Amino acid sequence: MNVNEFGFLWYLQSSSNMVNIILKNLIDTAEDQDLRGILDEIYSLSTFQEKEATKILNDCGYNETPFFSEVDLSNSSVKLFTDPLIIEVLKHITGNGMRILASQYSELTDMNAKKFFSEVLIKLIQIDESLLGLLKEKNLLQNSPFLYMKAHERESKLFKVVSTQLRPLNAVELVHMCSPLQCNNVGVALCAAFADVVKDDESKRLFNEGKKLAFHQAATLSDIFRENGVSTTTGLESFVHKVHESPFSDKLMTNLIMYLNPIGIINLQNAAVSSYKRNHVKILHELIEQVQSFSEKGFKLLVKKGWFNEPPVTSRSIK
């Protein structure tokens, strides 16, 4: 097994370990029976991911205890998120997880690992379809009124890079901004929820900063959509319950936010490289730098608190 496969498996194992703890709370607090059924499916798949990845890593000589455990679930019965927000968070995590798994799958050469990733992807696609169906059925699909209207000032000319700086954004450019917008909408809600219940003061400051950052980014992206004739929706933070105690440990909540940061950066990078408009790319680069700065603060906090789940190093060093 090469270092790519080893790294991918460790990432899958550690992320599944974290998500499994969170899912136990969501399963216990979800009220909608259809949602409970999907949560059970996700938990079954996530548990399979963690166990199978652990087995393959153990067969290669890597043995380590899980980073998160039952002690990180302070109170499984505390309902921090309403059912609509649970669905949105799940859709966000599964959708981006599927994207990461697909990119990793293409680089695998070990047949056992490739077969394992293929099985996970197939199951994850089925769950993603179930979540999408549930969102539509409950009329909860985020930004469902998306409508692209051809701008009046657009001229019917061949696309020429040199002459496109004053034009409206095209559909390809806009679609790459959809994921970062939804990511930040979910980020506002998560940071707002965690800031209310976290015990550690430094983590509370981080979550409050993250809430402001996510709100700013969502507002900036929403403005770009509206300027180009597309309506958007926000306000997922209104689906957060006000509770007096946290269902999760400070360590788990901080790691979850840090886990989502790289996904946000990747989404913004995809949007930046798809556009030929200088002002648009400049705005996206500024947003990327803001997330990177926030991630650096979060990383330092994790290390300081001893909450950082450090990836394994290779036995070979570069001199």
Secondary structure, 3 states (H helix, E strand, C coil): CCHHHHHHHHHHHHHHHHHHHHHHHHHHHCCCHHHHHHHHHHHHHHHHHHHHHHHHHHHCCCCCCCCCCHHHECCCCCCCECHHHHHHHHHHHHHHHHHHHHHHHCCCCCHHHHHHHHHHHHHHHHHHHHHHHHHHHCCCCCCCCCCCCCCCCCCCCCCCHHHCCCCCCCHHHHHHHHHHHHHHHHHHHHHHHHHHHCCCHHHHHHHHHHHHHHHHHHHHHHHHHHHCCCCCCCCHHHHECCCCCCCECHHHHHHHHHHHHHHHHHHHHHHHHCCCCHHHHHHHHHHHHHHHHHHHHHHHHHHHHCCCCCCCCCCCCCC
